[in-house]
Every structure is written in structure tokens, then in C-alpha cells.
Amino acid sequence: MTDGDTTVSSHLSVVMTTTEDTGVTIVTSSSSRDARFYFQLFVVIIGVIGTVANGLVLYALVASKQHKKHVLIVHQNVLDLFSCISLAITYSLKLSNVSLTGTTGYWHCVIIGSDILIWCGSIGSIINLAIISVERYLKVVHPIWSKKKLRNWMIYSAMAFAWIAAIIYNLSLIFPTTNVINGICHPYVIFWSQSVKLFAFFWDFFSFYVLILLIFIFCYGRILVAVRRQARVMASHSAAGSNTAPQVQSNQIQTNVIKTMILVCLFYAIFWLPKYIFLLLIKLNQNPHLRQPFIFGYYGTLFLAFLYICTNPFIYAIKFDPVKQVLIRMISCKTSEEVVESDANARMGTLRRPPN
């Protein structure tokens, strides 16, 4: 979470305010307040949808025994589920427009007004995506080394790191830069200087976007080269008449996992880029008034970032074969039960019908 997005968020809740921390005067109209209400409402809706979808995918991963084979992917789903639950709860409470006073108001600002729960889950999810990329890279490109050196405790330590790093990063930002002024929550706005504020933005952009994309590109680029090389070797063995059916099946499962995770990473790059571009425009904007297009731009780009959290389970459901098969069976069983129940009701109706 950057200081910029919540700075704008806190200002948008004020009809007209000038802060010494930013030196920016914000004027909000009735249309922008309506936009804020509908934005929060839609976020609650996608949070609920994402919670249900992530819950179903998590069930499918466990039912298909993938929670033992792909621990990091299950962990990714858990982080997305946490983020979606936080989305629904946080923005449901924001819709109530609670007056912030005293200690209770301050903690409401820190926990709810700052979206800290959402960003802890989201940043943890981003870190975990990078960990999955590195793990896939080691297993595909360096299979012998990974079998000898890669241990379960390393995987679990990496999972714990994703949570710890996300929590520490957000807590280190929220407490020094947040306060309640005149009953209004101002998270991530009280910085020592403009230089520190810019440093916080570019640190966030580099650490959780540029660096993550570089990891994606390097790892999956090398993985695709290795997979193509393996495919040529398998093709030559098949032509020679060797029995490679088990190896082919294993490679197909591995390729399916890789394709799924590449799509998840691609969606991250696409959905989060507009938010960073918008925040950069805010930083470079010399106009002291935040005009209407910036308000709607803020809502649009932030909504895309939140939407990404809720799209991941649909990617797993469509692209990851073990999850897709479990969900198809669930739908088929449900349809069969409805058909059987309908037939039973029809027969009961026939038996109860009085003779002519």
C-alpha cells in the first residue's frame, strides 16, 4: 500500500480541506461523494464474491489432494481469501460513516480507515507470487539441485515470510503517518517531508511492482525455455518407441501449473499498473486542486487493484485442471440431485392425483 492511494482516499472524504502535510486543497462535489458511496458498495460486492470463489477453490484444492503437492498455491489462495474477507468487512464498515473520536476513533482509523488488513493480505499475496515463481524455477530449471537441497522447512519459512514482511511493512507505514483530525481519518499522510513521502511511494513501486515483475520475467522466461527443451527430448524418445507415458503425464501436470501461474502473474501486472500510473500523475501534478477526473481515476484504478484479488480463483477454476475437475463434479452432482428431486416430486404428484 502506497502513501499516495490512502492520502487521496482520506482527502476524498472531506468536503473541503487543506492540509499542511500535502499542501493540497481538495474540493469534492456531490457527484464525487456519490461515486465514493457506489465505489464502496461495489467493493463490498466483489469482496463477497471473491470470498465465496476463493472458498470454493480452496475446497477444490483440498478435495483434489493438491494441498500436499502444491503448498504454495494453496497458500496463495489462503492469502487471497483473507484479502477478500478483509475487503468485504472493511468497506461494509466504511459505508456506515462512523464518527471518529478518542482512542476508539483512532484505532478505527488505523484498522478500517487505512485498509491495513486488505493491504497486509494483498502485499503478502504479491510476495507469495514471487516465491512461487522462484520455486517453479528451481524445480523446472534445476531439478536435481531442488530435489537435493529444497526442503519443506524452506517452503514453510517462505510462507511465513510473506505474512511477516507484509505486516511489518504496513505497520511501519501506518503508525507514524496516521492521525484523526476533526473526526476525519487521515492515514498515510503525515510524513516528515515531501522527500520522505516520495521515497515511500517509489520504494513501494519498485519493491512490489518492478522487482516482482523482474522476478516473474526471469523465472518464467527460463522455465519456458526449459519446458520447450524437455518437450523436444520427450518427442525424440517417443519417436524411438520408448515408454514415456508416466513422464509425459507428469510434464503435462507441471505445464498446467506453470500456465496457470503465468496467467495469475500477467493479471497482476495488468490490473496493478493503472494504480501506479495514476499515483505517479498525482505526484507530478502541479495543480494545487485535485480535480474531478483525478477523483474518478482514483476510484477506477483502486477498484482494478481490488478486482485482481477476486479474479484469481476464477483463473484457477478455468486453467488449473485438478480444481476444474472438482468444481465440474460439484456442479454435476448438484444438477443430478435437482433432477432426481424434480422426478421424485413429479412421481409424488402423480400418485396423489385423484382418479377421474
N, C-alpha and C positions, 0 to 999 in steps of 0.2 A: 504493500500500500504506500503510495507516494504522499508527500505532504500536500501536493497540488490538488488531488482529487477531493480530499476532505476539506481543504481550505475553501474550495468553491462550494462544496456541499454545505458547510456551515454558513457561508455568506448568503446562500440562496434562501435560507430560512428567515432572513431579515428583510423587512420592507425597505429600509434604507439605513446603511451603516457605513462608517468609515473607521478603519482600524489602524492603529499606529504600527502594527506588525507588518501589514502589507501595503499601506498607503493607497488602498484601492477603495473607491466608493461604488457600492453595489446598489442598483435600483431594481426592484422586482415589481412586475406588474401582476394584475390578477391572472393573466394568461400563464405567466411563469409559475404562479402558485398552483394553478390547475394542473400544469404539466408536472409539477413536483408531486401532487397527490396521485395522479394517474401512473407516474413512474413508480412510486412506492407500491401502489396496488398491483401493477404488473410484476414487480419484483417478488412480491408475496406469492403470486400465482406460479411463476416459474420456479420459485423455491419449493413449493408444494409438489409440483410436477417432477422436479428434479429429485426430491426426496423419495417419492414413490418409485421412479425409474431406477435410481441407484439402489434402492432396497431390493427390487426385483432382480437386478443384475447381480447383486451380492449373493442373493439366494441361489441364482443360477450357477455362479462360480463355485459355491459350496456343494450344490447338488451334483455338479459335473466333476467333482473332486479336483478342480483346478486350484483350490486354495492351498493344496500341498505342492503343486507343480509350479505355480506362478504366484509366489507370495507377494511380490512387489506390485503386481497388477491388482491383486485383491486389496492391498494397502492403498493403492491409488483410488480404488472405488470407495474405500472407507473414508479417505480424506474428502472426496467429492461429496459423499453422503453427509459428512459433518458440515461442509460448507453450505449445502442446500438447506439443511435443517437450520443453520445459523441465519441464512437468508430469510427464510420464512418467519422465524421468531423475531429477528431484529427489525425487519420492516413492518411486521404487524404491530410492534410496539411503537414504531415511529409514526404510524398512522394515527395513534391516539393523541399525539401532540401534548405530552406530559410537560407540566411546568417544572423547571429545574431549580430547586432551591436547596441550600445546605449541603451536607455530606451526601445525602441520598441523591440529590440532583447531580453532584459531581461524578459519583460512580455510575449513574445512569448515562451521563455524557461519555465517560471513559469506555463503558462496556457496550452500550447501544448506539450512542451518537457517533462514535468513531468507526463503527463497523469492525471492531477489532477481531471479533470471533470469525467473521467472514474472511478477513484477510489472513488470519492465522491458518485457517484451513486452505485457503487459496494459495498462499505462499508455500505452505507445506506440500501441496499438490504439485506445484511447479518444480520444487526441489526433488520430489519423488520421481517426476517425469525424467529429470536429468539422471537420476540414479538408475532408473530402468534402462535408459539409453546406454549407460556405461556397462551395466550388467549384460545386456544383449550383445554389446560389442565384444566383451570379454569371452562370452560363451560361443559366439559365432566365429570371430576372427582369431581368437587364441583359445581354442577348445581344450587343448592339452594342459596349458597353464591353468585355466579356470578349474578343470577337474582336480588338479593337484593342490591349488592354492586357495580357491574361492570356497569359503566355509559358511555355514548357516549363521554363525555368530556375526560375521561381517554384514550379511544381508539385514539381520535384525538390528544391528548397530546403525546401519544406514537409515533404516526406517525410523528409529528413534531420533536420529539427527535431523530428519526432515521436520519433525514436530518441534524439537528443541530450538532449532535455528529459526523457524518461523515465529515461535512465541517470543524468543529473546529479541529478535529484530523488531517486532511490532511493539513490545513493551518498552524497548529503549527509545522508540519514537513517541509513543503516546503520552507518557507521563511528563516529560519535560516540555511538551509543546501543546498541552491541552488545558483549557480552563472554561469555567462557566461565567459569562459576563452578562449581567442584567437578565438572568434567566434563560440565556441562549447558549447552547453548546458550541464551543469553538475548538474542534480537535485539529491537531497538526498545524497550528497557525502561529504559535508563539516561539519564534526562533531568535537566537542571539543576534543574527544579522541576515541580510539578504544573501550574502555569500554562503552562509551555512544552509540556508533554505535551498539554494540552487545545488549545492553539493548533495543534499539529501535526495533531491529529485534525480540527478544524474547517477548517483550511486544505485538508486532503485532501478532505473532504466538499464544500466549496464549489468547489474547483478542478476536481475530477474527477467530480462528480455534478451539483451545482446549476448551475454555469456551463455545463457540457456540455449539460444538458437545456434551458437557456435558448437556447443556440445552435440545438439541434435544433428547438425550438418556433418560434423566429423564422424560421429559414431555410426549413423545410418548410411552415410556415404561409403564407409569402409565395409559395413555389413552387406550392402547391396553388391559390392564388388566380390566379396567372399561367397555370397549365395550364388551368383552367376558362375563363379569358378566351380563350386560344388555341383551345380546343375550340369555343367559340361562333363565333369568326371562321371556323374551318375549316368548320363546319356551314353558315354563310351562303354561303361560297364554293361548297360542294358543291351547295347549292340553286340557285345561279346557273349551274351547269353547268361550272365551271372545272375544269381538270385538276390536281387536288391530290394525286394518288396518292403521289408521292415524299415530299411534305411530311407526309402522313398516316402513312406508314410510319416516317419519322424521328421524328414525335411519339410513335408507339406505342413505339418503342425507348426514347426518353427517359422516357416514363411508366413503362415496365417497370423501368428503372434506379431511378427515384425511389421506386416502390412497394417495391422490394427493400430499399433503404437505409432507408426509413422503418420497415420491419419489423425490421431489424437494430437500429436505434436504440430502438425500442419494447421489444425483448427486453432491451437493455442496461438501460433504466430499470426494468423489472420484476425482472430477476434480481439486480441490484446493490442495490436498495432494502432488502431484508431485512438485508443485512450491515451497512449503515449504521444501521438502526434498532436492531439488536442491540448494536452498539458504543456507541450513544448510551445505551441502557439500562444497559450496563456502567458508563459514566461517571457516570450518575445514581444508580446503586445504592449505598445507604449501608451495606448489609450487608457486614461485613469478610470474609465467607466466600463464595467462589464456589461456588454450589450446583449440583447435578446438572443441573437444567434449562438453566442457562447453558452448561454444557459441551456438551450436545447441541445447543443453539441455535447455539453457535459452529460446530460441525461442519456443521450444516444450512445455515446462511447462507453459509459459505465454500464449501461444495460447490456451491450455486447459482451463486455468482460464477464458479467454475471451469467449471461446466457451460455457462455462457453462451459461453465461449471455444470450446467444441466444438460449439455449435449453429449458429454462423454458416455453416459450409459446407453444412449441410442447408437453410438458408434460401436460399442461392444455388442449390442444386440444384433446389429446388422452384419458386422465384419468378423467377430470372433466366434468361430464355429461352435465350440462347446457351449457357450452362453446361448447362441441362437437356437441350438437343438433343444436345450432345456425349455426355453421360452415357447418354442413351437409345440412341444409336448404339453406344456401347461395350457396353451390355447386350445389344442386338440382335445384334451381331457375335459376342459370346461365346455366346449361345444358339444362333445358326446354326452356329457351329463345333462345338458339342456335339452338335447334331442330325446334322450331316454325319459326325462321328466315330462316333456311335452307329450310323448307317446303314451306314458302312463296316465296322464291326465285325460287324454283323449279316450283311452280304454275305459277309465272310470266313468267318464261322461256317458259313454255308450251303454255301460251296464246299468247306470242309474236312470236311463231314459225310459219312461213308461211305455209299454207296448200300445200300438194303435188299436 
